[in-house]
Amino acid sequence: MSSPLADRIALVTGASRGIGRAVALELARAGAHVIALARTSGALEDLDDEIRALGGSATLVPVDLKDYDALDRLGAAIHERWGKLDVLVANAGLLGALSPLGHIEPKVWDDVMAVNVTANWRLIRSLDPLLRASDAGRAVFVSSGAAHKGTAYWGVYAVSKAALEMLARTYAAETASTPVKVMLANPGPLRTAMRRAAMPGEDPQTLRTPEDFAPHLVKLVLPEWQESGLIYDFREDRLLKPQMPA
């Protein structure tokens, strides 16, 4: 079995289910030691069992991404144990409510922004020195086509993903002269719990799965990957340049 990520440390948020779980397993197959973040300890333990069955290893971090102090401590703990971080996959996200903007409860808005945007900024703040300490630091932020569509009732989610994309693009610009490469990934419609909540009448069997997507995302974090500041669109299997103003 090829191990292109042997001896590399990879952190995945939202690792207990869906895309995050599939990516964590794919990273383990590629030889990485996986730092798996999620809120649910039981699901993380199940993931750990699967990673061990593959012959891999993991460090489990049960944490709510809104606990920003914990994210600061995480960076310090990684520095103390490994002195670097090779891969960040910022996958965790909240859908919020599909509702007219004027009907969204403030707490829903705040929670979505906290997880989808602010937590990712806090991760950059905590983990950037560790990614720079790697000989080939790689960061991928999972976005959505909703960031570009302006679809009615998807406002809170779409706004958060648009903000996330600008966050990642700014980080890519700021690391342009370093070995760190920063990418966005748009998985498109996949068979996940979030998609089921958003589209309850949809036949899930018509959708591709997180396991279909995961190998494509892992390619973006390999040491030989050299693109930065672009969007990988899984539906079309191609790289897209962010839209620039005229």
N, C-alpha and C positions, 0 to 999 in steps of 0.2 A: 504494500500500500504506500502510495506517495505521501510524504509528510512535508509539504512546502512551508508549513508554519511550525515546524519542530523548534522547540526551545523559545517560542514566542508567547507573549502574554496578551490575551484578548479579553476585553470587558464588553459584556452585552447587557443592555437594559431591557426590561420586559421579557426576561429570558424564560419564564415559566410556561409560556404557551404561545401558540400562533407563530408568527414570524420569528420572534426572539428565540423561542425554543428550537425551531428548525435551524436557525443560524448558529446557535450555540453548539448543536450537535454536529453541524457541518464543519465548524471551526475545530472541534475536537477530532473529527475524522482527519483533518488536515494537519494535526499534530500540536495544535495550540493548547496551552493551559487556559481554561476558560474561567474568568471571574463573572459569575452569573448573578445579576441583580433582579429581584422581583419582590413583590409584597408578600407572597404566599410561601411560607416555609415548606409546607408539604409538597407543593408542586416543584419547588427547587430540589427537594430531596429525591423526587422521582426523576428529575432531569439528571441529577448526579448519578443515580443508578444506571441510567442509559449511557452516560458518558463513560462510566467505569466499564460497562459491558463492551464498549468500543475500544477499550484499552487506553482511554484518555484520563485526564484529571481535571478537577474543577475546584474552585473556591466559591462557596455559596454566601451571598450577602443579602439577607432579608431586609429590605429597606423600602420605605415610601420615598419616592423621588422628591416629594415636597419637604422632606427633612433635609434642608440645605446644609445644616451643620454636619449631618452624617456624610454628605457628599464631600465636604471638606476633609473630614476624618478619613474617608476612603482614599483620597489622594495621598495623604500622609502615610497611611498603612501600606499602600502599594509601593511608595518610595522606600519605606523601611525594609520591606520584604524583597523587592525585586530591583528597585532603583530605576525602573523604566516601565513604560507601557507601550506595546507595539501596535495594538489595535483597539479602537473604540467603535462599537456599533451602537449608536444611539437610536434605539428602536421603540422604546416605550411611548405610548401615546393614549390620549383620551379622545373619544368622539364628542362627548358632551351631549347637547340636546339639538335635535333637528327641529328648528323653531324659527319663527320670525325674530329678527334681531331685538325688537322691542319687547318680546315676551321671554327672553332668556333670563333666568334668575342670575343675579350677580354672583352667587356662589358657584354656579355652573361655569360661568365665564371665567372666574378667577381660577378654578381648579384646572380647566383646560389650558389656560395660559401658563399656569404654574408647572404643569407636567410637560406640555408640548414645547414650551419656549424657555421659561426661566430655568427649569431644571437642566436643560441642555447647555445654557450659558454657564450655570454653576459647574457642570461637568467640565466644560472647557476651562473654566477658571481653575478648577482643582487639578485637572489632568494634563493641561497643556505642557507644563515642564517635563512631565513623564514621557509624553509623546515625542517631545524634542530630544529627550535623552536616548530614544531608540535610534538605530541606524536607518530605520525605514518606518517611521510612525505613520499609521493610517487611521483615518476617522471617516465613518460613513454615518450620515444622518438620514433616517427613513422619513420621506416626505409623502406627498399625495398629489394626484392630479387636481384635487379640489383647490389647491393653492392658486391655480391659474384660471379657474372656470367662472367664479362669481355666481354659483348656483344658488337660487333661492332656498332659504331655510338651512343651508349648510354654513352659515356665517361664522360661528365661533370656531369650528374646526378649520375652515378654510383660512380664516385670518391667522390662526395659530400656525398653520403649515406655511403660509406665505412668510410669516415672521421667521420661522425656523429656516427657511431657504435663505433669507437674507443673512441670518446669523451664520450659517455654514459658509456662504459665499464670502462674507467678511473675514471669517477665520481662514479660509483658503487664501485670500489676498494677503493676510498678515503672516502667513507661513510660506509664502511663495519662494523665499530665498533659503528655505530650510529643507531637510529631508522629509518633512511631514506633508502628506497629501490628503486632501479633504474632498469628499464626494457626497453628493445627495443621491438617494435611490428612491425611485417611484415604483412600488411593486404593482400598481394597478389593482383591479379587483381580484382578491384571493379568497379562498374558503376559510375565513376567520370569524371569530365571535363578533368582532367589531363590524365586519361586513354584514353579518346576519342581523345585527341590531339595526343597522342603517337600512337594509333592504330585506325586510322579513318575508316578502313574497317571492323572492328570487330562488331559483333552484340551485342549491350549492353545488350540485354535480356538474353544472355548466362552467364552473370556475376552476382555475388552476389552484394549486395548494401552496402553502408556505414552503413545503419541501421541494417544490419545483423551483421556487425563487431563490432559496438559500445558496445553492452553488454559484449562482450568478453574483450575488452580493459578496460572497467570499473572494471571488476573483478581484474585487475592488480593494481588498486589504492585503493582497500578497505583496511581498517586498519589491517585486518587479513592476508593480503598477505605478505609472508615472503621471497620469492625468490628475488634475486638481481643479476644483471649482465648477465641475460639470454635474449634470443630472443623468444618471443611468435610468432609462425607461425600460422596465422589464417587458411590458406589453409589446413594444416594438423592438426590443433587444438592441437598443442603440444609445449612444451618448448624445445628449442635447445640451446646447449652450443656453444658459438662462437668457430670457428675453431682455434686450437692452433698449432703452428709450431712443427714439429717433433723434 
